[in-house]
Amino acid sequence: MALGDDDTAAISTLLNDAIKEDNVIACEPLAKPARAALENNMGKQKAKKKYAAMKRMISLKDQRIKPQDRAKPQEKKKKDPSALKETEVTKYPSCLFFQYNTQLGPPYHILVDTNFINFSIKAKLDIVQSMMDCLYAKCIPYITDCVMAEIEKLGMKYRVALRIAKDPRFERLPCSHKGTYADDCLVQRVTQVKWYCTILCHVYIMCLHKCYIVATVDRDLKRRIRKIPGVPIMYISNHRLEFP
């Protein structure tokens, strides 16, 4: 039982008076519980927080430091009101009208991911036919070298997916970058790929990176592609293909 400050003060004065008057024997039954209560009350006091001691550092602007070692005062540049302000504006492709992509149209070019092929096998879907049923137009599925390498690494368990990926209806896209991580390959293909065409020593640059639809079921890849404007996603839901 914790005692208040008034109770402890009263008990301590009572004990002192009893000792002065040689009444220790008479107060002995009172002294034992009082001492125990005082010890318990003293033990429950809050411990003070200890902070780590840090060395005091001299400021770089202190007069005791040599002048060559002192910190130089920062000079504030006065802004010229007549000066032209330069701001960088992010460049957007000319094929976009706000969020609408004008390059999307039949025949549709669809980039296929590894998970999309595996889930289409589980749902018993013919990929090309189900794409045409979903978009009501001709669809050309594309497979990159990274996706093909990823399917080959999965082994014999996914030999059906490898056979579907080697279908002649699927067009193959070569990869010139390092590594075989399919997610980075598809994101890079959608954002940065350019096609160079030379006709009569004149180089024509055609940006074909916004004409693709990405077919995937991977959540992380879908989250990354949603941040890129003008690139729609095709996925599998309820044993059929869905397209926004």
Phi and psi restraints in degrees (value plus and minus 20) as a CYANA .aco file:
   2 ALA   PHI    -101.6   -61.6
   2 ALA   PSI     119.9   159.9
   3 LEU   PHI    -125.6   -85.6
   3 LEU   PSI     131.6   171.6
   4 GLY   PHI    -100.4   -60.4
   4 GLY   PSI     155.0   195.0
   5 ASP   PHI     -86.7   -46.7
   5 ASP   PSI     -57.5   -17.5
   6 ASP   PHI     -87.0   -47.0
   6 ASP   PSI     -59.3   -19.3
   7 ASP   PHI     -87.4   -47.4
   7 ASP   PSI     -63.3   -23.3
   8 THR   PHI     -85.8   -45.8
   8 THR   PSI     -58.4   -18.4
   9 ALA   PHI     -85.0   -45.0
   9 ALA   PSI     -60.9   -20.9
  10 ALA   PHI     -85.9   -45.9
  10 ALA   PSI     -61.7   -21.7
  11 ILE   PHI     -87.6   -47.6
  11 ILE   PSI     -59.8   -19.8
  12 SER   PHI     -85.9   -45.9
  12 SER   PSI     -61.0   -21.0
  13 THR   PHI     -85.3   -45.3
  13 THR   PSI     -57.1   -17.1
  14 LEU   PHI     -84.5   -44.5
  14 LEU   PSI     -61.3   -21.3
  15 LEU   PHI     -87.2   -47.2
  15 LEU   PSI     -60.5   -20.5
  16 ASN   PHI     -84.0   -44.0
  16 ASN   PSI     -61.5   -21.5
  17 ASP   PHI     -85.0   -45.0
  17 ASP   PSI     -58.0   -18.0
  18 ALA   PHI     -87.0   -47.0
  18 ALA   PSI     -57.9   -17.9
  19 ILE   PHI     -89.5   -49.5
  19 ILE   PSI     -59.2   -19.2
  20 LYS   PHI     -84.5   -44.5
  20 LYS   PSI     -57.1   -17.1
  21 GLU   PHI    -109.7   -69.7
  21 GLU   PSI      -8.4    31.6
  22 ASP   PHI      37.7    77.7
  22 ASP   PSI      14.9    54.9
  23 ASN   PHI    -126.7   -86.7
  23 ASN   PSI      17.5    57.5
  24 VAL   PHI     -87.1   -47.1
  24 VAL   PSI     -58.6   -18.6
  25 ILE   PHI     -86.5   -46.5
  25 ILE   PSI     -60.2   -20.2
  26 ALA   PHI     -88.8   -48.8
  26 ALA   PSI     -53.1   -13.1
  27 CYS   PHI    -113.2   -73.2
  27 CYS   PSI     -15.4    24.6
  28 GLU   PHI     -81.0   -41.0
  28 GLU   PSI     -62.1   -22.1
  29 PRO   PHI     -84.0   -44.0
  29 PRO   PSI     -45.5    -5.5
  30 LEU   PHI    -104.0   -64.0
  30 LEU   PSI     -48.6    -8.6
  31 ALA   PHI     -91.1   -51.1
  31 ALA   PSI     -61.2   -21.2
  32 LYS   PHI     -81.6   -41.6
  32 LYS   PSI     -73.4   -33.4
  33 PRO   PHI     -85.9   -45.9
  33 PRO   PSI     -50.4   -10.4
  34 ALA   PHI     -88.0   -48.0
  34 ALA   PSI     -61.9   -21.9
  35 ARG   PHI     -84.9   -44.9
  35 ARG   PSI     -61.6   -21.6
  36 ALA   PHI     -82.9   -42.9
  36 ALA   PSI     -59.6   -19.6
  37 ALA   PHI     -87.6   -47.6
  37 ALA   PSI     -58.3   -18.3
  38 LEU   PHI     -85.0   -45.0
  38 LEU   PSI     -61.0   -21.0
  39 GLU   PHI     -84.7   -44.7
  39 GLU   PSI     -61.2   -21.2
  40 ASN   PHI     -85.0   -45.0
  40 ASN   PSI     -59.9   -19.9
  41 ASN   PHI     -87.5   -47.5
  41 ASN   PSI     -57.7   -17.7
  42 MET   PHI     -89.6   -49.6
  42 MET   PSI     -52.9   -12.9
  43 GLY   PHI     -92.6   -52.6
  43 GLY   PSI     -40.8    -0.8
  44 LYS   PHI    -112.2   -72.2
  44 LYS   PSI     -12.7    27.3
  45 GLN   PHI     -87.9   -47.9
  45 GLN   PSI     124.6   164.6
  46 LYS   PHI     -90.6   -50.6
  46 LYS   PSI     112.0   152.0
  47 ALA   PHI     -97.2   -57.2
  47 ALA   PSI     119.8   159.8
  48 LYS   PHI     -94.6   -54.6
  48 LYS   PSI     122.3   162.3
  49 LYS   PHI     -91.7   -51.7
  49 LYS   PSI     117.2   157.2
  50 LYS   PHI    -125.0   -85.0
  50 LYS   PSI     108.3   148.3
  51 TYR   PHI    -125.7   -85.7
  51 TYR   PSI     129.6   169.6
  52 ALA   PHI     -89.1   -49.1
  52 ALA   PSI     111.8   151.8
  53 ALA   PHI     -98.7   -58.7
  53 ALA   PSI     109.4   149.4
  54 MET   PHI    -135.2   -95.2
  54 MET   PSI     128.2   168.2
  55 LYS   PHI     -91.2   -51.2
  55 LYS   PSI     121.4   161.4
  56 ARG   PHI     -99.6   -59.6
  56 ARG   PSI     109.2   149.2
  57 MET   PHI    -125.0   -85.0
  57 MET   PSI     121.4   161.4
  58 ILE   PHI    -100.2   -60.2
  58 ILE   PSI     115.8   155.8
  59 SER   PHI     -87.1   -47.1
  59 SER   PSI     127.8   167.8
  60 LEU   PHI     -88.9   -48.9
  60 LEU   PSI     -34.8     5.2
  61 LYS   PHI    -115.4   -75.4
  61 LYS   PSI     -12.7    27.3
  62 ASP   PHI     -86.9   -46.9
  62 ASP   PSI     127.4   167.4
  63 GLN   PHI     -92.8   -52.8
  63 GLN   PSI     -38.6     1.4
  64 ARG   PHI     -95.5   -55.5
  64 ARG   PSI     -37.6     2.4
  65 ILE   PHI    -100.4   -60.4
  65 ILE   PSI     126.6   166.6
  66 LYS   PHI     -81.3   -41.3
  66 LYS   PSI     128.3   168.3
  67 PRO   PHI     -80.3   -40.3
  67 PRO   PSI     -53.3   -13.3
  68 GLN   PHI     -94.1   -54.1
  68 GLN   PSI     -39.5     0.5
  69 ASP   PHI    -116.0   -76.0
  69 ASP   PSI     -26.4    13.6
  70 ARG   PHI     -94.4   -54.4
  70 ARG   PSI     135.2   175.2
  71 ALA   PHI     -94.4   -54.4
  71 ALA   PSI     114.4   154.4
  72 LYS   PHI     -97.8   -57.8
  72 LYS   PSI     118.0   158.0
  73 PRO   PHI     -87.6   -47.6
  73 PRO   PSI     116.7   156.7
  74 GLN   PHI     -96.7   -56.7
  74 GLN   PSI     107.8   147.8
  75 GLU   PHI    -111.1   -71.1
  75 GLU   PSI     105.6   145.6
  76 LYS   PHI    -101.8   -61.8
  76 LYS   PSI     105.2   145.2
  77 LYS   PHI    -100.7   -60.7
  77 LYS   PSI     112.5   152.5
  78 LYS   PHI     -99.0   -59.0
  78 LYS   PSI     111.5   151.5
  79 LYS   PHI    -100.1   -60.1
  79 LYS   PSI     112.4   152.4
  80 ASP   PHI    -106.1   -66.1
  80 ASP   PSI      96.8   136.8
  81 PRO   PHI     -87.3   -47.3
  81 PRO   PSI     -43.4    -3.4
  82 SER   PHI    -107.3   -67.3
  82 SER   PSI     -25.2    14.8
  83 ALA   PHI     -95.4   -55.4
  83 ALA   PSI     127.8   167.8
  84 LEU   PHI     -99.9   -59.9
  84 LEU   PSI     116.0   156.0
  85 LYS   PHI    -111.7   -71.7
  85 LYS   PSI     109.1   149.1
  86 GLU   PHI    -124.2   -84.2
  86 GLU   PSI     106.3   146.3
  87 THR   PHI    -149.0  -109.0
  87 THR   PSI     119.0   159.0
  88 GLU   PHI    -108.7   -68.7
  88 GLU   PSI     107.5   147.5
  89 VAL   PHI    -128.8   -88.8
  89 VAL   PSI     111.5   151.5
  90 THR   PHI     -85.8   -45.8
  90 THR   PSI     116.9   156.9
  91 LYS   PHI    -107.3   -67.3
  91 LYS   PSI     111.9   151.9
  92 TYR   PHI    -136.3   -96.3
  92 TYR   PSI     125.0   165.0
  93 PRO   PHI     -84.6   -44.6
  93 PRO   PSI     129.9   169.9
  94 SER   PHI     -92.1   -52.1
  94 SER   PSI     -33.5     6.5
  95 CYS   PHI     -97.7   -57.7
  95 CYS   PSI     -29.4    10.6
  96 LEU   PHI    -115.3   -75.3
  96 LEU   PSI     110.9   150.9
  97 PHE   PHI    -132.1   -92.1
  97 PHE   PSI      74.2   114.2
  98 PHE   PHI      38.5    78.5
  98 PHE   PSI    -135.7   -95.7
  99 GLN   PHI    -115.1   -75.1
  99 GLN   PSI     -23.8    16.2
 100 TYR   PHI    -107.4   -67.4
 100 TYR   PSI     109.8   149.8
 101 ASN   PHI    -119.9   -79.9
 101 ASN   PSI      96.8   136.8
 102 THR   PHI     -99.7   -59.7
 102 THR   PSI     -33.7     6.3
 103 GLN   PHI    -104.0   -64.0
 103 GLN   PSI     -30.8     9.2
 104 LEU   PHI     -99.0   -59.0
 104 LEU   PSI     102.5   142.5
 105 GLY   PHI    -196.0  -156.0
 105 GLY   PSI     143.7   183.7
 106 PRO   PHI     -88.2   -48.2
 106 PRO   PSI     121.9   161.9
 107 PRO   PHI     -94.1   -54.1
 107 PRO   PSI     117.2   157.2
 108 TYR   PHI     -99.8   -59.8
 108 TYR   PSI     116.9   156.9
 109 HIS   PHI    -122.9   -82.9
 109 HIS   PSI      98.7   138.7
 110 ILE   PHI    -140.9  -100.9
 110 ILE   PSI     102.2   142.2
 111 LEU   PHI    -105.6   -65.6
 111 LEU   PSI     105.4   145.4
 112 VAL   PHI    -123.4   -83.4
 112 VAL   PSI     115.9   155.9
 113 ASP   PHI    -118.6   -78.6
 113 ASP   PSI     146.4   186.4
 114 THR   PHI     -83.8   -43.8
 114 THR   PSI     -65.2   -25.2
 115 ASN   PHI     -83.7   -43.7
 115 ASN   PSI     -51.6   -11.6
 116 PHE   PHI     -84.8   -44.8
 116 PHE   PSI     -59.9   -19.9
 117 ILE   PHI     -87.8   -47.8
 117 ILE   PSI     -63.1   -23.1
 118 ASN   PHI     -83.9   -43.9
 118 ASN   PSI     -61.8   -21.8
 119 PHE   PHI     -92.9   -52.9
 119 PHE   PSI     -50.3   -10.3
 120 SER   PHI     -88.4   -48.4
 120 SER   PSI     -52.2   -12.2
 121 ILE   PHI     -87.3   -47.3
 121 ILE   PSI     -61.6   -21.6
 122 LYS   PHI     -85.3   -45.3
 122 LYS   PSI     -56.6   -16.6
 123 ALA   PHI    -104.5   -64.5
 123 ALA   PSI     -21.2    18.8
 124 LYS   PHI      38.5    78.5
 124 LYS   PSI      32.7    72.7
 125 LEU   PHI    -133.5   -93.5
 125 LEU   PSI     117.6   157.6
 126 ASP   PHI    -102.2   -62.2
 126 ASP   PSI      97.9   137.9
 127 ILE   PHI     -81.6   -41.6
 127 ILE   PSI     -71.5   -31.5
 128 VAL   PHI     -86.0   -46.0
 128 VAL   PSI     -64.5   -24.5
 129 GLN   PHI     -86.6   -46.6
 129 GLN   PSI     -60.8   -20.8
 130 SER   PHI     -89.8   -49.8
 130 SER   PSI     -50.7   -10.7
 131 MET   PHI     -85.1   -45.1
 131 MET   PSI     -62.3   -22.3
 132 MET   PHI     -88.7   -48.7
 132 MET   PSI     -53.8   -13.8
 133 ASP   PHI     -88.9   -48.9
 133 ASP   PSI     -49.4    -9.4
 134 CYS   PHI     -98.4   -58.4
 134 CYS   PSI     -62.3   -22.3
 135 LEU   PHI    -119.9   -79.9
 135 LEU   PSI     -28.1    11.9
 136 TYR   PHI      36.2    76.2
 136 TYR   PSI      19.8    59.8
 137 ALA   PHI    -181.6  -141.6
 137 ALA   PSI     152.3   192.3
 138 LYS   PHI     -89.9   -49.9
 138 LYS   PSI     116.8   156.8
 139 CYS   PHI    -145.9  -105.9
 139 CYS   PSI     117.7   157.7
 140 ILE   PHI    -136.8   -96.8
 140 ILE   PSI      85.8   125.8
 141 PRO   PHI     -97.2   -57.2
 141 PRO   PSI     121.4   161.4
 142 TYR   PHI    -140.2  -100.2
 142 TYR   PSI     123.1   163.1
 143 ILE   PHI    -149.4  -109.4
 143 ILE   PSI     107.9   147.9
 144 THR   PHI    -105.0   -65.0
 144 THR   PSI     146.0   186.0
 145 ASP   PHI     -83.6   -43.6
 145 ASP   PSI     -53.4   -13.4
 146 CYS   PHI     -87.0   -47.0
 146 CYS   PSI     -60.2   -20.2
 147 VAL   PHI     -87.1   -47.1
 147 VAL   PSI     -60.1   -20.1
 148 MET   PHI     -84.5   -44.5
 148 MET   PSI     -61.7   -21.7
 149 ALA   PHI     -85.5   -45.5
 149 ALA   PSI     -55.5   -15.5
 150 GLU   PHI     -86.8   -46.8
 150 GLU   PSI     -59.2   -19.2
 151 ILE   PHI     -88.8   -48.8
 151 ILE   PSI     -58.5   -18.5
 152 GLU   PHI     -86.1   -46.1
 152 GLU   PSI     -51.3   -11.3
 153 LYS   PHI     -92.4   -52.4
 153 LYS   PSI     -40.5    -0.5
 154 LEU   PHI     -90.1   -50.1
 154 LEU   PSI     -38.6     1.4
 155 GLY   PHI      72.5   112.5
 155 GLY   PSI    -185.7  -145.7
 156 MET   PHI     -90.1   -50.1
 156 MET   PSI     -39.8     0.2
 157 LYS   PHI     -84.3   -44.3
 157 LYS   PSI     -49.4    -9.4
 158 TYR   PHI    -132.7   -92.7
 158 TYR   PSI      17.7    57.7
 159 ARG   PHI     -90.0   -50.0
 159 ARG   PSI     -46.7    -6.7
 160 VAL   PHI     -87.7   -47.7
 160 VAL   PSI     -60.7   -20.7
 161 ALA   PHI     -84.0   -44.0
 161 ALA   PSI     -56.5   -16.5
 162 LEU   PHI     -87.8   -47.8
 162 LEU   PSI     -56.8   -16.8
 163 ARG   PHI     -86.6   -46.6
 163 ARG   PSI     -57.9   -17.9
 164 ILE   PHI     -88.1   -48.1
 164 ILE   PSI     -59.1   -19.1
 165 ALA   PHI     -85.8   -45.8
 165 ALA   PSI     -46.6    -6.6
 166 LYS   PHI    -110.0   -70.0
 166 LYS   PSI      -7.9    32.1
 167 ASP   PHI     -81.4   -41.4
 167 ASP   PSI     116.3   156.3
 168 PRO   PHI     -84.4   -44.4
 168 PRO   PSI     -37.2     2.8
 169 ARG   PHI     -93.6   -53.6
 169 ARG   PSI     -38.1     1.9
 170 PHE   PHI    -107.9   -67.9
 170 PHE   PSI     111.8   151.8
 171 GLU   PHI    -114.5   -74.5
 171 GLU   PSI     122.6   162.6
 172 ARG   PHI    -118.7   -78.7
 172 ARG   PSI     114.4   154.4
 173 LEU   PHI    -132.2   -92.2
 173 LEU   PSI     100.6   140.6
 174 PRO   PHI     -94.4   -54.4
 174 PRO   PSI     127.8   167.8
 175 CYS   PHI    -133.7   -93.7
 175 CYS   PSI     112.4   152.4
 176 SER   PHI    -127.1   -87.1
 176 SER   PSI     -22.0    18.0
 177 HIS   PHI    -107.9   -67.9
 177 HIS   PSI     151.7   191.7
 178 LYS   PHI    -106.5   -66.5
 178 LYS   PSI     130.5   170.5
 179 GLY   PHI      65.4   105.4
 179 GLY   PSI     144.3   184.3
 180 THR   PHI    -147.7  -107.7
 180 THR   PSI      11.4    51.4
 181 TYR   PHI    -102.2   -62.2
 181 TYR   PSI      95.9   135.9
 182 ALA   PHI     -87.9   -47.9
 182 ALA   PSI     -56.4   -16.4
 183 ASP   PHI     -83.3   -43.3
 183 ASP   PSI     -67.4   -27.4
 184 ASP   PHI     -84.0   -44.0
 184 ASP   PSI     -55.0   -15.0
 185 CYS   PHI     -83.9   -43.9
 185 CYS   PSI     -64.9   -24.9
 186 LEU   PHI     -88.4   -48.4
 186 LEU   PSI     -59.9   -19.9
 187 VAL   PHI     -85.6   -45.6
 187 VAL   PSI     -61.4   -21.4
 188 GLN   PHI     -87.2   -47.2
 188 GLN   PSI     -56.1   -16.1
 189 ARG   PHI     -85.0   -45.0
 189 ARG   PSI     -55.6   -15.6
 190 VAL   PHI     -98.2   -58.2
 190 VAL   PSI     -46.8    -6.8
 191 THR   PHI    -123.9   -83.9
 191 THR   PSI     -63.2   -23.2
 192 GLN   PHI    -136.1   -96.1
 192 GLN   PSI     -24.1    15.9
 193 VAL   PHI     -94.5   -54.5
 193 VAL   PSI     114.4   154.4
 194 LYS   PHI    -149.8  -109.8
 194 LYS   PSI     130.2   170.2
 195 TRP   PHI    -135.6   -95.6
 195 TRP   PSI     104.7   144.7
 196 TYR   PHI    -123.6   -83.6
 196 TYR   PSI     111.9   151.9
 197 CYS   PHI    -147.2  -107.2
 197 CYS   PSI     109.7   149.7
 198 THR   PHI    -131.5   -91.5
 198 THR   PSI     102.9   142.9
 199 ILE   PHI    -151.1  -111.1
 199 ILE   PSI      96.3   136.3
 200 LEU   PHI      34.5    74.5
 200 LEU   PSI      30.6    70.6
 201 CYS   PHI      43.3    83.3
 201 CYS   PSI      -6.2    33.8
 202 HIS   PHI    -130.4   -90.4
 202 HIS   PSI     111.5   151.5
 203 VAL   PHI    -115.5   -75.5
 203 VAL   PSI     103.9   143.9
 204 TYR   PHI    -133.0   -93.0
 204 TYR   PSI     107.7   147.7
 205 ILE   PHI    -123.8   -83.8
 205 ILE   PSI      99.5   139.5
 206 MET   PHI    -138.6   -98.6
 206 MET   PSI      97.7   137.7
 207 CYS   PHI    -103.3   -63.3
 207 CYS   PSI      83.2   123.2
 208 LEU   PHI    -125.5   -85.5
 208 LEU   PSI      -2.9    37.1
 209 HIS   PHI    -100.6   -60.6
 209 HIS   PSI     -29.8    10.2
 210 LYS   PHI    -122.6   -82.6
 210 LYS   PSI     -10.3    29.7
 211 CYS   PHI    -118.8   -78.8
 211 CYS   PSI     -11.2    28.8
 212 TYR   PHI    -122.2   -82.2
 212 TYR   PSI     128.2   168.2
 213 ILE   PHI    -130.3   -90.3
 213 ILE   PSI     113.0   153.0
 214 VAL   PHI    -117.2   -77.2
 214 VAL   PSI     102.0   142.0
 215 ALA   PHI    -122.3   -82.3
 215 ALA   PSI      90.2   130.2
 216 THR   PHI    -173.6  -133.6
 216 THR   PSI     140.6   180.6
 217 VAL   PHI    -139.6   -99.6
 217 VAL   PSI     -26.4    13.6
 218 ASP   PHI     -90.8   -50.8
 218 ASP   PSI     108.1   148.1
 219 ARG   PHI     -88.0   -48.0
 219 ARG   PSI     -62.6   -22.6
 220 ASP   PHI     -84.4   -44.4
 220 ASP   PSI     -61.5   -21.5
 221 LEU   PHI     -87.5   -47.5
 221 LEU   PSI     -58.5   -18.5
 222 LYS   PHI     -84.7   -44.7
 222 LYS   PSI     -57.5   -17.5
 223 ARG   PHI     -85.8   -45.8
 223 ARG   PSI     -56.5   -16.5
 224 ARG   PHI     -92.3   -52.3
 224 ARG   PSI     -57.9   -17.9
 225 ILE   PHI     -96.6   -56.6
 225 ILE   PSI     -48.2    -8.2
 226 ARG   PHI     -83.1   -43.1
 226 ARG   PSI     -43.5    -3.5
 227 LYS   PHI     -97.5   -57.5
 227 LYS   PSI     -32.1     7.9
 228 ILE   PHI    -115.5   -75.5
 228 ILE   PSI      98.2   138.2
 229 PRO   PHI     -92.1   -52.1
 229 PRO   PSI     122.7   162.7
 230 GLY   PHI      64.6   104.6
 230 GLY   PSI     -10.8    29.2
 231 VAL   PHI    -138.4   -98.4
 231 VAL   PSI      82.4   122.4
 232 PRO   PHI     -97.7   -57.7
 232 PRO   PSI     144.0   184.0
 233 ILE   PHI    -143.0  -103.0
 233 ILE   PSI     115.8   155.8
 234 MET   PHI    -130.8   -90.8
 234 MET   PSI     115.7   155.7
 235 TYR   PHI    -163.4  -123.4
 235 TYR   PSI     152.2   192.2
 236 ILE   PHI    -126.3   -86.3
 236 ILE   PSI     109.5   149.5
 237 SER   PHI    -169.2  -129.2
 237 SER   PSI     112.2   152.2
 238 ASN   PHI      35.4    75.4
 238 ASN   PSI      25.3    65.3
 239 HIS   PHI      40.9    80.9
 239 HIS   PSI      12.8    52.8
 240 ARG   PHI    -177.0  -137.0
 240 ARG   PSI     143.3   183.3
 241 LEU   PHI    -101.9   -61.9
 241 LEU   PSI     119.5   159.5
 242 GLU   PHI    -139.6   -99.6
 242 GLU   PSI     122.6   162.6
 243 PHE   PHI    -160.1  -120.1
 243 PHE   PSI     109.7   149.7
